[in-house]
Amino acid sequence: MNTGEAAKRGKFFKRLDSVIDGARTDGREADRKPIRRNSRPKGSCEASFWHGTSRQDVQKVLMAAHQYERAKRAPGKRNGPLGGIALEVLALFANLVNFKSGRLDPSLDYITNKLRRSRDAVVRALKALRDHGFLDWLRRFEPVLNDGRGPQVRQVSNAYRLSAPKRALALLGRWAGRPPAPDDDQATRADRATVEAEYVATLDLAEFAMFKIEDSGLGKALAQMGKAIGLRESAKRTESQSISYSYAGS
């Protein structure tokens, strides 16, 4: 490499660093959103981060999270350390993850629209999941071909990875461990049935349909039907409460 090429490469990376830090090298304010620190180039960081998984492992993470939320919830409190929205995010991720590759990279806009939750609520839920060991992520950026001086990049969706901490897996009993010996098989099935029953009891109609029939067309249709029924029942309860309040105030 000659001196001229080396100088050009040096200027390129210097300007790229300035964009990532949120400012141009010439001191003018950036005309685009800055790239967040510790971001990695999209396409160069995921191979060692994502790994294949299975439906059983993903369901194990979900059950462990529900058990952990229940076990760590203080008496009289509605939520535990994760919170209901975090469990919703985790359930959504369980349906989005690619089992073969482990790919999981929904955008914040997609998550908020799908769950109908505010951006701040979803961000807090993601942080809670990461702080307690159920989720990890990599921030990523990619180059964009815009007119203007210097390299230009933009922030893209995070790469996510599901996990379950040992302290949460321990709450699942025998089912969280290795395949049992033949003599322990009956006890393990009983443990699993208990854990699944407790988990299913927390699901609404839509989530129950997806859990039982997984990602088939029938499961999705029943999930939509269950969601509609749930919304209708919620509306009826609200209307009934309003009528009761009206009578009480008269």
TORVEXMAR-42402 format. One record per atom (N, C-alpha, C): residue number from 1; residue in one letter; atom name; x, y, z. Coordinates in steps of 0.1 Angstrom, whole numbers. Layout:
# TORVEXMAR-42402
   i aa at     X     Y     Z
 NUM  A CA     X     Y     Z
...
END
This chain:
# TORVEXMAR-42402
   i aa at     X     Y     Z
   1  M  N     8   -12     0
   1  M CA     0     0     0
   1  M  C     9    12     0
   2  N  N     7    22    -9
   2  N CA    15    34   -10
   2  N  C    10    44     0
   3  T  N    18    55     2
   3  T CA    15    65    12
   3  T  C     2    72    10
   4  G  N    -2    74    -3
   4  G CA   -15    81    -6
   4  G  C   -27    72    -2
   5  E  N   -26    59    -5
   5  E CA   -37    50    -1
   5  E  C   -38    49    14
   6  A  N   -27    49    21
   6  A CA   -27    48    36
   6  A  C   -33    60    42
   7  A  N   -30    72    36
   7  A CA   -36    84    41
   7  A  C   -51    85    39
   8  K  N   -55    80    27
   8  K CA   -70    79    25
   8  K  C   -77    70    35
   9  R  N   -71    58    37
   9  R CA   -77    49    47
   9  R  C   -78    55    61
  10  G  N   -67    62    64
  10  G CA   -67    68    77
  10  G  C   -77    79    79
  11  K  N   -80    87    68
  11  K CA   -90    97    69
  11  K  C  -104    90    69
  12  F  N  -106    79    62
  12  F CA  -118    72    62
  12  F  C  -122    67    76
  13  F  N  -113    61    83
  13  F CA  -116    55    96
  13  F  C  -117    66   106
  14  K  N  -110    77   104
  14  K CA  -111    89   114
  14  K  C  -125    95   112
  15  R  N  -130    96   100
  15  R CA  -143   102    98
  15  R  C  -154    92   103
  16  L  N  -152    79   101
  16  L CA  -162    70   106
  16  L  C  -163    70   121
  17  D  N  -151    71   128
  17  D CA  -152    72   142
  17  D  C  -159    85   147
  18  S  N  -158    96   139
  18  S CA  -164   108   143
  18  S  C  -179   107   141
  19  V  N  -184    99   131
  19  V CA  -198    97   129
  19  V  C  -204    89   140
  20  I  N  -197    78   144
  20  I CA  -201    70   155
  20  I  C  -202    77   168
  21  D  N  -193    87   171
  21  D CA  -194    95   183
  21  D  C  -204   106   182
  22  G  N  -210   108   170
  22  G CA  -221   117   169
  22  G  C  -217   131   164
  23  A  N  -205   132   158
  23  A CA  -200   146   153
  23  A  C  -191   144   142
  24  R  N  -191   154   133
  24  R CA  -182   154   121
  24  R  C  -168   158   126
  25  T  N  -158   155   118
  25  T CA  -144   159   121
  25  T  C  -142   173   119
  26  D  N  -150   180   111
  26  D CA  -148   194   109
  26  D  C  -155   203   120
  27  G  N  -162   196   130
  27  G CA  -167   203   141
  27  G  C  -182   207   139
  28  R  N  -188   205   127
  28  R CA  -202   209   125
  28  R  C  -211   198   131
  29  E  N  -222   201   136
  29  E CA  -232   192   141
  29  E  C  -236   182   131
  30  A  N  -237   169   134
  30  A CA  -241   159   124
  30  A  C  -255   162   120
  31  D  N  -258   159   107
  31  D CA  -272   161   102
  31  D  C  -280   148   102
  32  R  N  -276   139   110
  32  R CA  -283   126   112
  32  R  C  -281   121   126
  33  K  N  -289   111   130
  33  K CA  -288   105   143
  33  K  C  -274    99   145
  34  P  N  -268   101   156
  34  P CA  -255    95   159
  34  P  C  -256    80   161
  35  I  N  -245    73   158
  35  I CA  -245    58   160
  35  I  C  -241    56   175
  36  R  N  -248    47   181
  36  R CA  -246    45   195
  36  R  C  -232    38   198
  37  R  N  -226    41   209
  37  R CA  -213    35   212
  37  R  C  -214    20   213
  38  N  N  -203    13   210
  38  N CA  -202    -1   210
  38  N  C  -210    -8   200
  39  S  N  -214    -1   189
  39  S CA  -221    -7   178
  39  S  C  -211   -14   169
  40  R  N  -216   -25   163
  40  R CA  -208   -33   155
  40  R  C  -213   -33   140
  41  P  N  -205   -35   130
  41  P CA  -210   -35   117
  41  P  C  -219   -47   114
  42  K  N  -231   -44   109
  42  K CA  -240   -55   105
  42  K  C  -234   -65    95
  43  G  N  -235   -77    98
  43  G CA  -230   -88    89
  43  G  C  -217   -93    93
  44  S  N  -210   -86   103
  44  S CA  -197   -91   107
  44  S  C  -196   -95   121
  45  C  N  -207   -94   128
  45  C CA  -206   -97   143
  45  C  C  -216  -108   147
  46  E  N  -225  -112   138
  46  E CA  -236  -122   143
  46  E  C  -232  -136   143
  47  A  N  -222  -140   135
  47  A CA  -218  -154   134
  47  A  C  -214  -160   147
  48  S  N  -207  -153   155
  48  S CA  -203  -158   168
  48  S  C  -213  -155   179
  49  F  N  -223  -148   176
  49  F CA  -233  -144   186
  49  F  C  -245  -152   186
  50  W  N  -251  -154   174
  50  W CA  -262  -163   172
  50  W  C  -258  -178   171
  51  H  N  -266  -186   176
  51  H CA  -264  -201   175
  51  H  C  -278  -208   174
  52  G  N  -278  -219   168
  52  G CA  -290  -226   166
  52  G  C  -296  -231   179
  53  T  N  -309  -232   179
  53  T CA  -316  -236   191
  53  T  C  -328  -245   187
  54  S  N  -337  -248   197
  54  S CA  -348  -257   194
  54  S  C  -360  -252   201
  55  R  N  -372  -256   196
  55  R CA  -384  -252   202
  55  R  C  -385  -255   217
  56  Q  N  -380  -267   221
  56  Q CA  -380  -271   235
  56  Q  C  -371  -261   243
  57  D  N  -359  -257   238
  57  D CA  -351  -248   246
  57  D  C  -357  -234   247
  58  V  N  -364  -230   237
  58  V CA  -370  -217   237
  58  V  C  -382  -217   247
  59  Q  N  -390  -228   247
  59  Q CA  -400  -229   257
  59  Q  C  -395  -230   271
  60  K  N  -383  -236   273
  60  K CA  -377  -237   286
  60  K  C  -373  -223   291
  61  V  N  -368  -214   282
  61  V CA  -365  -200   286
  61  V  C  -378  -193   290
  62  L  N  -389  -195   283
  62  L CA  -402  -188   286
  62  L  C  -407  -193   300
  63  M  N  -406  -206   302
  63  M CA  -411  -211   315
  63  M  C  -402  -207   326
  64  A  N  -389  -207   324
  64  A CA  -380  -202   335
  64  A  C  -383  -188   338
  65  A  N  -386  -180   328
  65  A CA  -388  -165   331
  65  A  C  -401  -164   339
  66  H  N  -412  -171   335
  66  H CA  -424  -170   343
  66  H  C  -422  -175   357
  67  Q  N  -415  -186   359
  67  Q CA  -412  -191   373
  67  Q  C  -404  -181   381
  68  Y  N  -394  -175   374
  68  Y CA  -385  -165   381
  68  Y  C  -393  -153   385
  69  E  N  -402  -148   376
  69  E CA  -410  -137   379
  69  E  C  -419  -139   391
  70  R  N  -425  -151   391
  70  R CA  -434  -155   402
  70  R  C  -426  -157   415
  71  A  N  -415  -164   415
  71  A CA  -407  -167   427
  71  A  C  -401  -154   433
  72  K  N  -397  -144   425
  72  K CA  -390  -132   430
  72  K  C  -400  -121   432
  73  R  N  -413  -123   430
  73  R CA  -422  -112   432
  73  R  C  -425  -110   447
  74  A  N  -424   -98   452
  74  A CA  -426   -95   466
  74  A  C  -440   -96   470
  75  P  N  -444  -101   482
  75  P CA  -458  -102   486
  75  P  C  -465   -89   484
  76  G  N  -477   -89   478
  76  G CA  -485   -78   476
  76  G  C  -482   -70   464
  77  K  N  -471   -73   457
  77  K CA  -468   -66   445
  77  K  C  -474   -73   433
  78  R  N  -477   -64   423
  78  R CA  -483   -70   410
  78  R  C  -473   -76   401
  79  N  N  -461   -70   401
  79  N CA  -450   -75   392
  79  N  C  -438   -79   400
  80  G  N  -430   -88   394
  80  G CA  -418   -92   399
  80  G  C  -406   -84   393
  81  P  N  -394   -89   393
  81  P CA  -383   -82   387
  81  P  C  -383   -80   372
  82  L  N  -391   -88   365
  82  L CA  -391   -86   350
  82  L  C  -403   -78   346
  83  G  N  -415   -81   351
  83  G CA  -427   -73   348
  83  G  C  -434   -80   336
  84  G  N  -447   -77   335
  84  G CA  -456   -83   325
  84  G  C  -451   -80   311
  85  I  N  -447   -68   308
  85  I CA  -443   -64   294
  85  I  C  -431   -72   290
  86  A  N  -422   -74   299
  86  A CA  -410   -81   296
  86  A  C  -413   -96   292
  87  L  N  -423  -101   299
  87  L CA  -427  -115   295
  87  L  C  -434  -115   282
  88  E  N  -441  -104   278
  88  E CA  -447  -103   265
  88  E  C  -436  -102   254
  89  V  N  -426   -94   257
  89  V CA  -415   -93   247
  89  V  C  -408  -107   245
  90  L  N  -406  -114   256
  90  L CA  -399  -127   255
  90  L  C  -408  -137   247
  91  A  N  -421  -137   250
  91  A CA  -430  -145   242
  91  A  C  -430  -142   227
  92  L  N  -429  -129   224
  92  L CA  -428  -125   210
  92  L  C  -415  -130   204
  93  F  N  -404  -128   211
  93  F CA  -391  -132   206
  93  F  C  -391  -148   204
  94  A  N  -398  -155   212
  94  A CA  -398  -169   211
  94  A  C  -405  -174   198
  95  N  N  -415  -165   193
  95  N CA  -421  -168   180
  95  N  C  -414  -163   168
  96  L  N  -404  -154   170
  96  L CA  -397  -148   159
  96  L  C  -383  -155   157
  97  V  N  -377  -161   167
  97  V CA  -364  -166   166
  97  V  C  -363  -177   155
  98  N  N  -353  -177   147
  98  N CA  -350  -188   137
  98  N  C  -343  -199   144
  99  F  N  -349  -211   146
  99  F CA  -343  -221   153
  99  F  C  -330  -226   147
 100  K  N  -330  -227   134
 100  K CA  -318  -232   127
 100  K  C  -306  -223   129
 101  S  N  -307  -210   127
 101  S CA  -296  -201   128
 101  S  C  -295  -193   141
 102  G  N  -306  -192   148
 102  G CA  -307  -184   160
 102  G  C  -309  -169   157
 103  R  N  -311  -166   144
 103  R CA  -313  -152   141
 103  R  C  -325  -146   148
 104  L  N  -323  -134   153
 104  L CA  -334  -127   161
 104  L  C  -330  -112   161
 105  D  N  -337  -104   152
 105  D CA  -333   -90   151
 105  D  C  -345   -81   148
 106  P  N  -356   -82   155
 106  P CA  -367   -73   152
 106  P  C  -364   -59   156
 107  S  N  -369   -49   149
 107  S CA  -367   -35   153
 107  S  C  -376   -31   165
 108  L  N  -373   -20   171
 108  L CA  -381   -15   182
 108  L  C  -395   -11   177
 109  D  N  -396    -6   165
 109  D CA  -409    -2   159
 109  D  C  -417   -15   158
 110  Y  N  -411   -25   153
 110  Y CA  -419   -38   151
 110  Y  C  -424   -43   164
 111  I  N  -415   -43   175
 111  I CA  -419   -48   188
 111  I  C  -431   -40   194
 112  T  N  -429   -26   193
 112  T CA  -440   -18   199
 112  T  C  -453   -19   192
 113  N  N  -452   -20   178
 113  N CA  -465   -22   171
 113  N  C  -471   -35   173
 114  K  N  -463   -45   174
 114  K CA  -468   -59   176
 114  K  C  -475   -60   190
 115  L  N  -468   -55   200
 115  L CA  -473   -56   214
 115  L  C  -483   -45   218
 116  R  N  -483   -34   209
 116  R CA  -491   -22   213
 116  R  C  -487   -16   226
 117  R  N  -474   -15   228
 117  R CA  -468    -9   240
 117  R  C  -460     3   236
 118  S  N  -458    12   245
 118  S CA  -450    24   242
 118  S  C  -435    20   240
 119  R  N  -428    29   234
 119  R CA  -414    26   231
 119  R  C  -406    26   245
 120  D  N  -409    35   254
 120  D CA  -402    35   267
 120  D  C  -405    22   274
 121  A  N  -417    18   274
 121  A CA  -421     5   281
 121  A  C  -413    -7   276
 122  V  N  -412    -7   263
 122  V CA  -405   -18   256
 122  V  C  -390   -18   260
 123  V  N  -384    -6   259
 123  V CA  -370    -4   262
 123  V  C  -367    -8   277
 124  R  N  -376    -4   286
 124  R CA  -374    -8   300
 124  R  C  -375   -24   301
 125  A  N  -385   -30   294
 125  A CA  -386   -44   294
 125  A  C  -374   -51   289
 126  L  N  -368   -46   278
 126  L CA  -356   -52   273
 126  L  C  -345   -51   283
 127  K  N  -344   -40   289
 127  K CA  -333   -38   299
 127  K  C  -335   -48   311
 128  A  N  -347   -50   315
 128  A CA  -350   -59   326
 128  A  C  -346   -73   323
 129  L  N  -349   -77   310
 129  L CA  -346   -91   306
 129  L  C  -331   -93   305
 130  R  N  -324   -83   301
 130  R CA  -309   -84   300
 130  R  C  -303   -84   314
 131  D  N  -308   -75   322
 131  D CA  -302   -74   336
 131  D  C  -304   -87   344
 132  H  N  -314   -94   341
 132  H CA  -317  -107   348
 132  H  C  -312  -119   341
 133  G  N  -306  -117   329
 133  G CA  -300  -129   323
 133  G  C  -308  -136   313
 134  F  N  -320  -131   308
 134  F CA  -328  -138   299
 134  F  C  -326  -133   284
 135  L  N  -318  -123   282
 135  L CA  -317  -117   269
 135  L  C  -303  -110   268
 136  D  N  -297  -111   257
 136  D CA  -285  -103   254
 136  D  C  -286   -97   240
 137  W  N  -279   -87   237
 137  W CA  -279   -81   223
 137  W  C  -266   -74   219
 138  L  N  -265   -73   206
 138  L CA  -254   -65   200
 138  L  C  -260   -53   193
 139  R  N  -255   -41   195
 139  R CA  -259   -30   187
 139  R  C  -252   -30   174
 140  R  N  -259   -26   163
 140  R CA  -253   -28   149
 140  R  C  -255   -15   141
 141  F  N  -247   -13   131
 141  F CA  -249    -2   122
 141  F  C  -245    -7   108
 142  E  N  -249     0    98
 142  E CA  -246    -3    84
 142  E  C  -243     9    76
 143  P  N  -236     9    65
 143  P CA  -233    20    57
 143  P  C  -245    24    49
 144  V  N  -247    37    45
 144  V CA  -257    41    36
 144  V  C  -251    50    25
 145  L  N  -257    49    13
 145  L CA  -252    56     2
 145  L  C  -259    69     0
 146  N  N  -256    79     8
 146  N CA  -262    92     7
 146  N  C  -252   102     1
 147  D  N  -257   112    -4
 147  D CA  -248   123   -10
 147  D  C  -242   130     2
 148  G  N  -230   134     1
 148  G CA  -223   142    11
 148  G  C  -209   137    13
 149  R  N  -202   144    21
 149  R CA  -188   141    24
 149  R  C  -186   130    34
 150  G  N  -176   122    32
 150  G CA  -172   112    42
 150  G  C  -181   100    42
 151  P  N  -177    90    50
 151  P CA  -185    78    52
 151  P  C  -198    81    59
 152  Q  N  -209    74    56
 152  Q CA  -222    77    62
 152  Q  C  -227    63    66
 153  V  N  -232    63    79
 153  V CA  -237    50    84
 153  V  C  -250    53    92
 154  R  N  -257    43    95
 154  R CA  -270    44   102
 154  R  C  -271    33   112
 155  Q  N  -278    35   123
 155  Q CA  -281    25   133
 155  Q  C  -292    16   127
 156  V  N  -290     3   129
 156  V CA  -300    -7   125
 156  V  C  -304   -15   138
 157  S  N  -314   -24   136
 157  S CA  -319   -32   147
 157  S  C  -308   -40   154
 158  N  N  -310   -42   167
 158  N CA  -301   -50   175
 158  N  C  -302   -65   171
 159  A  N  -291   -72   173
 159  A CA  -291   -87   172
 159  A  C  -294   -92   186
 160  Y  N  -304  -100   188
 160  Y CA  -308  -104   201
 160  Y  C  -305  -119   203
 161  R  N  -303  -124   215
 161  R CA  -301  -138   218
 161  R  C  -308  -141   231
 162  L  N  -316  -152   231
 162  L CA  -324  -156   243
 162  L  C  -314  -165   251
 163  S  N  -317  -164   264
 163  S CA  -309  -173   274
 163  S  C  -317  -174   286
 164  A  N  -313  -183   295
 164  A CA  -319  -185   308
 164  A  C  -308  -187   319
 165  P  N  -308  -178   329
 165  P CA  -298  -180   340
 165  P  C  -300  -193   348
 166  K  N  -289  -197   354
 166  K CA  -290  -210   361
 166  K  C  -300  -209   373
 167  R  N  -300  -197   379
 167  R CA  -309  -195   391
 167  R  C  -324  -197   387
 168  A  N  -327  -193   374
 168  A CA  -341  -195   369
 168  A  C  -343  -209   364
 169  L  N  -334  -215   358
 169  L CA  -335  -229   353
 169  L  C  -337  -238   365
 170  A  N  -331  -235   377
 170  A CA  -332  -243   388
 170  A  C  -347  -244   393
 171  L  N  -355  -234   390
 171  L CA  -369  -233   394
 171  L  C  -377  -243   386
 172  L  N  -372  -248   375
 172  L CA  -379  -258   367
 172  L  C  -378  -272   371
 173  G  N  -369  -275   381
 173  G CA  -367  -288   386
 173  G  C  -360  -297   377
 174  R  N  -364  -310   377
 174  R CA  -357  -320   369
 174  R  C  -358  -317   354
 175  W  N  -368  -310   349
 175  W CA  -370  -308   335
 175  W  C  -359  -300   329
 176  A  N  -352  -291   337
 176  A CA  -342  -282   332
 176  A  C  -328  -289   330
 177  G  N  -327  -301   336
 177  G CA  -314  -308   335
 177  G  C  -312  -317   323
 178  R  N  -303  -326   324
 178  R CA  -300  -336   313
 178  R  C  -311  -346   312
 179  P  N  -312  -354   301
 179  P CA  -322  -364   300
 179  P  C  -321  -374   311
 180  P  N  -332  -377   317
 180  P CA  -332  -385   329
 180  P  C  -329  -400   327
 181  A  N  -325  -407   337
 181  A CA  -323  -421   336
 181  A  C  -337  -427   336
 182  P  N  -339  -440   331
 182  P CA  -352  -446   330
 182  P  C  -360  -446   342
 183  D  N  -354  -448   354
 183  D CA  -361  -448   367
 183  D  C  -366  -434   370
 184  D  N  -360  -424   365
 184  D CA  -364  -410   369
 184  D  C  -374  -405   358
 185  D  N  -377  -412   348
 185  D CA  -385  -407   337
 185  D  C  -399  -402   342
 186  Q  N  -405  -411   350
 186  Q CA  -419  -408   354
 186  Q  C  -419  -395   363
 187  A  N  -409  -394   372
 187  A CA  -408  -382   380
 187  A  C  -406  -369   372
 188  T  N  -397  -371   361
 188  T CA  -394  -359   353
 188  T  C  -407  -355   345
 189  R  N  -414  -365   340
 189  R CA  -427  -361   333
 189  R  C  -436  -354   342
 190  A  N  -437  -358   355
 190  A CA  -446  -352   364
 190  A  C  -441  -337   367
 191  D  N  -428  -336   368
 191  D CA  -423  -322   371
 191  D  C  -426  -313   359
 192  R  N  -424  -318   347
 192  R CA  -426  -310   335
 192  R  C  -441  -307   334
 193  A  N  -450  -316   337
 193  A CA  -464  -314   336
 193  A  C  -468  -303   346
 194  T  N  -462  -303   358
 194  T CA  -465  -292   368
 194  T  C  -461  -279   363
 195  V  N  -448  -278   358
 195  V CA  -443  -265   353
 195  V  C  -451  -260   341
 196  E  N  -455  -269   332
 196  E CA  -462  -265   320
 196  E  C  -476  -260   324
 197  A  N  -482  -267   334
 197  A CA  -495  -263   339
 197  A  C  -495  -249   345
 198  E  N  -484  -246   353
 198  E CA  -483  -233   359
 198  E  C  -481  -222   348
 199  Y  N  -473  -226   338
 199  Y CA  -470  -216   327
 199  Y  C  -482  -213   319
 200  V  N  -490  -224   316
 200  V CA  -502  -222   307
 200  V  C  -512  -214   315
 201  A  N  -513  -215   328
 201  A CA  -523  -208   336
 201  A  C  -521  -193   334
 202  T  N  -509  -188   331
 202  T CA  -506  -174   329
 202  T  C  -509  -169   315
 203  L  N  -512  -177   306
 203  L CA  -514  -173   292
 203  L  C  -528  -169   289
 204  D  N  -530  -159   280
 204  D CA  -543  -156   275
 204  D  C  -547  -165   264
 205  L  N  -559  -164   259
 205  L CA  -564  -173   249
 205  L  C  -555  -174   236
 206  A  N  -550  -162   232
 206  A CA  -542  -162   220
 206  A  C  -528  -169   222
 207  E  N  -522  -166   234
 207  E CA  -509  -173   237
 207  E  C  -511  -188   239
 208  F  N  -522  -192   245
 208  F CA  -525  -206   247
 208  F  C  -526  -213   234
 209  A  N  -532  -207   224
 209  A CA  -534  -214   211
 209  A  C  -520  -216   205
 210  M  N  -512  -206   205
 210  M CA  -498  -207   199
 210  M  C  -490  -217   206
 211  F  N  -491  -218   220
 211  F CA  -483  -227   228
 211  F  C  -487  -242   224
 212  K  N  -500  -244   223
 212  K CA  -505  -258   221
 212  K  C  -503  -263   207
 213  I  N  -505  -254   197
 213  I CA  -505  -258   183
 213  I  C  -493  -252   176
 214  E  N  -484  -245   183
 214  E CA  -472  -239   178
 214  E  C  -474  -230   167
 215  D  N  -466  -230   156
 215  D CA  -467  -220   146
 215  D  C  -474  -225   133
 216  S  N  -484  -234   134
 216  S CA  -491  -239   123
 216  S  C  -502  -228   119
 217  G  N  -507  -230   107
 217  G CA  -518  -221   103
 217  G  C  -530  -221   112
 218  L  N  -533  -233   117
 218  L CA  -545  -234   126
 218  L  C  -542  -227   139
 219  G  N  -529  -228   144
 219  G CA  -525  -222   156
 219  G  C  -527  -207   155
 220  K  N  -522  -201   144
 220  K CA  -523  -187   142
 220  K  C  -537  -182   141
 221  A  N  -546  -190   134
 221  A CA  -560  -186   133
 221  A  C  -567  -187   146
 222  L  N  -564  -197   154
 222  L CA  -570  -198   168
 222  L  C  -565  -187   177
 223  A  N  -552  -183   175
 223  A CA  -546  -172   182
 223  A  C  -553  -159   180
 224  Q  N  -556  -156   167
 224  Q CA  -563  -144   163
 224  Q  C  -577  -144   169
 225  M  N  -584  -156   168
 225  M CA  -597  -157   174
 225  M  C  -597  -155   189
 226  G  N  -587  -161   196
 226  G CA  -586  -160   210
 226  G  C  -583  -145   214
 227  K  N  -575  -138   206
 227  K CA  -573  -124   209
 227  K  C  -585  -116   208
 228  A  N  -593  -119   197
 228  A CA  -606  -112   196
 228  A  C  -616  -114   207
 229  I  N  -616  -127   212
 229  I CA  -625  -130   223
 229  I  C  -620  -123   235
 230  G  N  -607  -123   237
 230  G CA  -601  -116   249
 230  G  C  -605  -101   249
 231  L  N  -604   -95   238
 231  L CA  -607   -80   237
 231  L  C  -622   -78   239
 232  R  N  -630   -87   234
 232  R CA  -645   -86   236
 232  R  C  -648   -88   251
 233  E  N  -642   -97   258
 233  E CA  -645  -100   272
 233  E  C  -640   -88   280
 234  S  N  -628   -82   276
 234  S CA  -623   -71   284
 234  S  C  -633   -59   282
 235  A  N  -638   -57   270
 235  A CA  -648   -46   268
 235  A  C  -660   -48   276
 236  K  N  -665   -60   277
 236  K CA  -677   -63   285
 236  K  C  -675   -60   300
 237  R  N  -663   -64   305
 237  R CA  -660   -62   319
 237  R  C  -659   -47   322
 238  T  N  -653   -39   313
 238  T CA  -652   -25   314
 238  T  C  -666   -19   314
 239  E  N  -675   -23   305
 239  E CA  -689   -18   305
 239  E  C  -696   -21   317
 240  S  N  -694   -34   322
 240  S CA  -701   -38   334
 240  S  C  -697   -30   346
 241  Q  N  -684   -27   347
 241  Q CA  -679   -19   358
 241  Q  C  -684    -5   358
 242  S  N  -685     1   345
 242  S CA  -691    14   344
 242  S  C  -705    15   348
 243  I  N  -713     4   345
 243  I CA  -727     4   349
 243  I  C  -728     3   364
 244  S  N  -719    -5   370
 244  S CA  -720    -7   385
 244  S  C  -716     6   392
 245  Y  N  -707    14   387
 245  Y CA  -703    26   392
 245  Y  C  -714    36   391
 246  S  N  -722    36   380
 246  S CA  -733    45   378
 246  S  C  -744    43   388
 247  Y  N  -747    30   390
 247  Y CA  -757    26   400
 247  Y  C  -753    31   414
 248  A  N  -740    28   417
 248  A CA  -735    32   430
 248  A  C  -735    46   433
 249  G  N  -733    54   422
 249  G CA  -733    69   424
 249  G  C  -747    76   424
 250  S  N  -757    68   420
 250  S CA  -770    73   419
 250  S  C  -777    73   433
END
